Amino acid sequence: MKQTTTLVAGEPPGVAAVFAAHGAGLFRLAVLLVGDRATAEDIVQDAFVGLQRRWPDLRDPGRAPAYVRTAVVNGANSALRRRALTRRLHASHPPPIWSAESAEYAAIVGEDRRPVSVPQRAGACGR
């Protein structure tokens, strides 16, 4: 039997009570935002670790669910930014040009991305 804890108005909740009441919903939110269960678990876990660390400094513990929700959304945005950066950094790049002839051809064709006929290429090369 699953035991659930609900927050009572006027009673300051503990981190465990906030997790019991909102953990599953925050996990679902993180999965929807990042599309990956493992990353979503990490994001929610980091958000609750941050809440635990800052619990003594909270002015209104009743607003802890809002704090954790904001942390989850910010963590998801950070994860998505990291993914985009990784994709950009690891995007395929054209292989290096090793011969002068292939470099010449790439320079001529690469000017406007349309093939150049043999007579035009010969004229451009001074042949």
C-alpha positions in Angstrom: 0.0 0.0 0.0 1.4 3.4 -1.1 1.4 6.0 1.6 1.0 9.6 0.4 1.6 12.8 2.3 -0.3 15.9 1.6 0.6 19.4 2.6 -1.6 21.0 5.2 -2.2 24.8 5.1 -0.4 26.5 7.9 1.9 23.6 8.6 5.5 23.9 7.3 6.2 20.9 5.1 9.5 19.0 5.2 11.5 18.1 2.1 10.2 14.5 2.3 6.6 15.7 2.4 7.2 18.0 -0.6 8.8 15.1 -2.5 6.0 12.7 -1.6 3.3 15.2 -2.7 5.0 16.6 -5.8 7.8 14.3 -6.8 5.9 12.2 -9.4 4.4 15.3 -11.0 7.7 17.0 -11.2 9.2 13.9 -12.8 6.5 13.8 -15.4 7.1 17.5 -16.1 10.8 16.9 -16.5 10.2 13.9 -18.9 7.9 16.1 -21.0 10.5 18.8 -21.2 13.6 16.8 -21.9 12.1 13.6 -23.4 14.5 11.3 -21.5 13.7 9.4 -18.3 17.3 9.3 -17.0 17.9 13.0 -17.5 14.5 13.8 -16.0 15.4 11.8 -12.8 18.7 13.6 -12.5 17.0 17.0 -12.9 14.4 16.3 -10.2 17.0 14.8 -7.9 19.2 17.9 -8.3 16.2 20.2 -7.6 15.4 18.4 -4.4 19.0 18.4 -3.3 19.0 22.1 -3.8 15.8 22.4 -1.8 17.3 20.4 1.1 20.4 22.6 1.1 18.3 25.8 1.2 15.6 24.6 3.5 16.8 26.5 6.6 16.9 29.7 4.6 13.4 29.5 3.1 11.2 32.4 4.3 8.0 30.6 3.5 8.3 26.8 3.5 4.8 26.6 2.0 6.2 27.9 -1.2 8.7 25.0 -1.5 6.8 23.3 -4.3 7.0 26.4 -6.4 10.7 26.6 -5.7 11.3 23.0 -6.8 9.1 23.4 -9.9 11.2 26.4 -11.0 14.4 24.4 -10.3 13.1 21.5 -12.4 12.2 23.8 -15.4 15.5 25.6 -15.2 17.4 22.3 -15.0 15.5 21.0 -18.0 16.4 24.2 -20.0 20.0 23.8 -19.0 20.0 20.1 -20.2 18.4 21.1 -23.5 21.0 23.8 -24.0 23.8 21.3 -23.3 22.4 18.9 -25.8 22.2 21.5 -28.5 25.7 22.6 -27.8 26.9 19.0 -28.0 25.2 18.5 -31.3 26.7 21.7 -32.7 30.2 20.7 -31.6 30.0 17.2 -32.9 28.3 18.0 -36.2 30.0 16.4 -39.1 32.5 18.6 -40.8 33.7 18.2 -44.4 36.9 16.2 -44.6 40.1 18.1 -45.1 41.3 18.7 -48.7 44.7 17.0 -49.2 45.5 17.5 -52.9 45.9 20.8 -54.8 43.6 19.6 -57.6 40.7 18.8 -55.2 41.3 22.1 -53.4 41.1 24.0 -56.7 37.8 22.2 -57.6 36.3 22.8 -54.1 37.2 26.5 -54.4 35.6 26.8 -57.8 32.5 24.8 -57.0 32.2 26.1 -53.5 31.8 29.8 -54.6 28.1 29.5 -55.3 27.4 25.8 -54.7 26.8 25.1 -58.4 28.9 22.8 -60.6 31.2 24.5 -63.0 31.7 23.1 -66.5 35.1 21.8 -67.6 35.8 24.8 -70.0 34.9 27.3 -67.2 37.2 25.5 -64.8 40.0 25.4 -67.4 39.6 29.1 -68.0 39.6 29.9 -64.3 42.8 27.9 -63.8 44.6 29.6 -66.7 44.8 26.4 -68.8 
